[in-house]
Amino acid sequence: MNIDDIKDGLSRVERYMEGKTVYSMRRLPLGNEDMQESVDKMQEYFGRVYVTDEFRKDAGLLGVMTASVVLEDTLLLKEALIQLKSYFFARTDPYVQNPGPGWKIKKDYRGIYLPREVERNEGSSGLTYTAYALTTMTQSLEIARYAGYNFWHDSTEEQATIKDVIEQFYTWNVENNPFPWHPLSGKTSAGWNT
């Protein structure tokens, strides 16, 4: 998968959001009505994955990637891989809150982090939402790897990798290093946001 694949995928996203159907899941054979309802719901949900850039995108991608494996649907997997790969490229489309190279993964003087997550509730929920996002993101990355697309070593224009984000999170969460967005980041001995 190269930059042209990503650009092509993102242009399909824009066409989809203009009301044109980009992806249509196949109809299942008769006798699978219960499963067909789930497929129809997944198709509707996949459209929502396109228009968010925070932890819900990560959770949605995990669902879409899982469905693509269960349904053995290579087109659905490709669409999800394009979205996952876009984490490492600058995006300027209207579906990202912070356009540019750090829309999903940012590297600056504060560390390497997920910008939409660390700022939750003025930073007081930043660790919690980072954990939510990383949990589903790592599972999606593993599904991609098993499918032959290893994005674990890919980096952003700022030379940040997912491994870097996880290591940074570890320093805040386990080593109790200061969390730059909030002095009391919601973490207690019982967990987060308690």
Contacts in CASP RR format, 6 or more apart in sequence:
PFRMAT RR
TARGET T0000
AUTHOR 0000-0000-0000
METHOD contacts of the structure
MODEL  1
MNIDDIKDGLSRVERYMEGKTVYSMRRLPLGNEDMQESVDKMQEYFGRVY
VTDEFRKDAGLLGVMTASVVLEDTLLLKEALIQLKSYFFARTDPYVQNPG
PGWKIKKDYRGIYLPREVERNEGSSGLTYTAYALTTMTQSLEIARYAGYN
FWHDSTEEQATIKDVIEQFYTWNVENNPFPWHPLSGKTSAGWNT
1 81 0 8 1.000
1 82 0 8 1.000
1 85 0 8 1.000
1 149 0 8 1.000
3 89 0 8 1.000
5 82 0 8 1.000
5 85 0 8 1.000
6 82 0 8 1.000
6 85 0 8 1.000
6 86 0 8 1.000
6 89 0 8 1.000
8 82 0 8 1.000
9 79 0 8 1.000
9 82 0 8 1.000
10 82 0 8 1.000
10 86 0 8 1.000
10 91 0 8 1.000
10 93 0 8 1.000
12 22 0 8 1.000
12 23 0 8 1.000
12 79 0 8 1.000
12 82 0 8 1.000
13 22 0 8 1.000
13 50 0 8 1.000
13 83 0 8 1.000
13 93 0 8 1.000
13 95 0 8 1.000
14 93 0 8 1.000
15 22 0 8 1.000
16 22 0 8 1.000
16 23 0 8 1.000
16 47 0 8 1.000
16 50 0 8 1.000
17 50 0 8 1.000
17 51 0 8 1.000
17 95 0 8 1.000
22 79 0 8 1.000
23 43 0 8 1.000
23 46 0 8 1.000
23 75 0 8 1.000
23 76 0 8 1.000
23 79 0 8 1.000
24 43 0 8 1.000
25 39 0 8 1.000
25 40 0 8 1.000
25 42 0 8 1.000
25 43 0 8 1.000
25 71 0 8 1.000
25 73 0 8 1.000
25 76 0 8 1.000
26 73 0 8 1.000
27 36 0 8 1.000
28 35 0 8 1.000
28 36 0 8 1.000
28 39 0 8 1.000
39 67 0 8 1.000
39 71 0 8 1.000
42 63 0 8 1.000
42 64 0 8 1.000
42 67 0 8 1.000
45 60 0 8 1.000
45 63 0 8 1.000
45 64 0 8 1.000
46 64 0 8 1.000
46 76 0 8 1.000
46 79 0 8 1.000
46 80 0 8 1.000
48 56 0 8 1.000
48 60 0 8 1.000
49 57 0 8 1.000
49 60 0 8 1.000
49 61 0 8 1.000
49 64 0 8 1.000
49 80 0 8 1.000
49 83 0 8 1.000
50 83 0 8 1.000
50 95 0 8 1.000
51 95 0 8 1.000
52 95 0 8 1.000
53 95 0 8 1.000
53 96 0 8 1.000
53 97 0 8 1.000
53 98 0 8 1.000
53 103 0 8 1.000
53 104 0 8 1.000
53 116 0 8 1.000
54 97 0 8 1.000
54 116 0 8 1.000
54 117 0 8 1.000
54 129 0 8 1.000
54 133 0 8 1.000
55 116 0 8 1.000
55 117 0 8 1.000
55 129 0 8 1.000
55 132 0 8 1.000
55 133 0 8 1.000
55 136 0 8 1.000
57 83 0 8 1.000
58 132 0 8 1.000
58 133 0 8 1.000
58 134 0 8 1.000
58 136 0 8 1.000
58 137 0 8 1.000
58 140 0 8 1.000
59 132 0 8 1.000
59 136 0 8 1.000
60 136 0 8 1.000
61 80 0 8 1.000
61 83 0 8 1.000
61 84 0 8 1.000
61 136 0 8 1.000
61 137 0 8 1.000
61 140 0 8 1.000
62 136 0 8 1.000
62 137 0 8 1.000
62 139 0 8 1.000
62 140 0 8 1.000
62 143 0 8 1.000
64 76 0 8 1.000
64 79 0 8 1.000
64 80 0 8 1.000
65 77 0 8 1.000
65 80 0 8 1.000
65 81 0 8 1.000
65 84 0 8 1.000
65 140 0 8 1.000
65 143 0 8 1.000
65 144 0 8 1.000
66 143 0 8 1.000
67 73 0 8 1.000
67 76 0 8 1.000
68 74 0 8 1.000
68 76 0 8 1.000
68 77 0 8 1.000
68 80 0 8 1.000
69 77 0 8 1.000
69 143 0 8 1.000
69 147 0 8 1.000
77 147 0 8 1.000
80 140 0 8 1.000
81 144 0 8 1.000
81 147 0 8 1.000
81 149 0 8 1.000
84 140 0 8 1.000
84 141 0 8 1.000
84 144 0 8 1.000
84 151 0 8 1.000
85 149 0 8 1.000
85 151 0 8 1.000
85 154 0 8 1.000
86 104 0 8 1.000
87 104 0 8 1.000
87 105 0 8 1.000
87 151 0 8 1.000
87 156 0 8 1.000
87 162 0 8 1.000
88 105 0 8 1.000
88 151 0 8 1.000
88 154 0 8 1.000
88 155 0 8 1.000
88 156 0 8 1.000
89 101 0 8 1.000
89 156 0 8 1.000
89 157 0 8 1.000
90 99 0 8 1.000
90 100 0 8 1.000
90 101 0 8 1.000
90 102 0 8 1.000
90 103 0 8 1.000
90 157 0 8 1.000
91 99 0 8 1.000
91 100 0 8 1.000
91 103 0 8 1.000
91 104 0 8 1.000
92 99 0 8 1.000
92 100 0 8 1.000
93 99 0 8 1.000
96 103 0 8 1.000
96 104 0 8 1.000
97 103 0 8 1.000
97 116 0 8 1.000
98 106 0 8 1.000
98 115 0 8 1.000
98 116 0 8 1.000
101 156 0 8 1.000
101 157 0 8 1.000
101 158 0 8 1.000
102 115 0 8 1.000
102 156 0 8 1.000
102 157 0 8 1.000
102 158 0 8 1.000
103 115 0 8 1.000
104 114 0 8 1.000
104 115 0 8 1.000
104 116 0 8 1.000
105 112 0 8 1.000
105 113 0 8 1.000
105 114 0 8 1.000
105 156 0 8 1.000
105 158 0 8 1.000
105 160 0 8 1.000
105 162 0 8 1.000
105 165 0 8 1.000
106 112 0 8 1.000
106 113 0 8 1.000
106 114 0 8 1.000
106 115 0 8 1.000
106 158 0 8 1.000
106 160 0 8 1.000
107 156 0 8 1.000
107 158 0 8 1.000
107 159 0 8 1.000
107 160 0 8 1.000
107 164 0 8 1.000
108 158 0 8 1.000
110 180 0 8 1.000
110 181 0 8 1.000
111 168 0 8 1.000
111 180 0 8 1.000
112 160 0 8 1.000
112 164 0 8 1.000
112 165 0 8 1.000
112 167 0 8 1.000
112 168 0 8 1.000
113 130 0 8 1.000
113 165 0 8 1.000
113 168 0 8 1.000
113 169 0 8 1.000
114 129 0 8 1.000
114 130 0 8 1.000
114 133 0 8 1.000
114 134 0 8 1.000
114 165 0 8 1.000
116 129 0 8 1.000
117 126 0 8 1.000
117 129 0 8 1.000
117 130 0 8 1.000
117 132 0 8 1.000
117 133 0 8 1.000
118 126 0 8 1.000
118 129 0 8 1.000
118 130 0 8 1.000
118 179 0 8 1.000
118 180 0 8 1.000
118 181 0 8 1.000
119 126 0 8 1.000
119 181 0 8 1.000
120 126 0 8 1.000
120 128 0 8 1.000
120 129 0 8 1.000
122 181 0 8 1.000
122 182 0 8 1.000
123 179 0 8 1.000
123 181 0 8 1.000
123 182 0 8 1.000
123 185 0 8 1.000
124 182 0 8 1.000
124 184 0 8 1.000
124 185 0 8 1.000
124 186 0 8 1.000
124 193 0 8 1.000
125 185 0 8 1.000
125 186 0 8 1.000
125 192 0 8 1.000
125 193 0 8 1.000
126 179 0 8 1.000
126 181 0 8 1.000
126 182 0 8 1.000
126 185 0 8 1.000
127 169 0 8 1.000
127 172 0 8 1.000
127 173 0 8 1.000
127 179 0 8 1.000
127 185 0 8 1.000
127 186 0 8 1.000
127 187 0 8 1.000
127 192 0 8 1.000
128 186 0 8 1.000
128 192 0 8 1.000
128 193 0 8 1.000
130 169 0 8 1.000
131 169 0 8 1.000
131 173 0 8 1.000
131 192 0 8 1.000
134 165 0 8 1.000
134 166 0 8 1.000
134 169 0 8 1.000
137 162 0 8 1.000
138 162 0 8 1.000
138 166 0 8 1.000
141 151 0 8 1.000
141 152 0 8 1.000
141 162 0 8 1.000
144 150 0 8 1.000
144 151 0 8 1.000
145 151 0 8 1.000
145 152 0 8 1.000
151 162 0 8 1.000
152 161 0 8 1.000
152 162 0 8 1.000
152 163 0 8 1.000
153 161 0 8 1.000
153 163 0 8 1.000
154 161 0 8 1.000
154 162 0 8 1.000
155 161 0 8 1.000
171 177 0 8 1.000
172 178 0 8 1.000
172 179 0 8 1.000
172 185 0 8 1.000
173 187 0 8 1.000
179 185 0 8 1.000
185 192 0 8 1.000
186 192 0 8 1.000
186 193 0 8 1.000
186 194 0 8 1.000
188 194 0 8 1.000
END
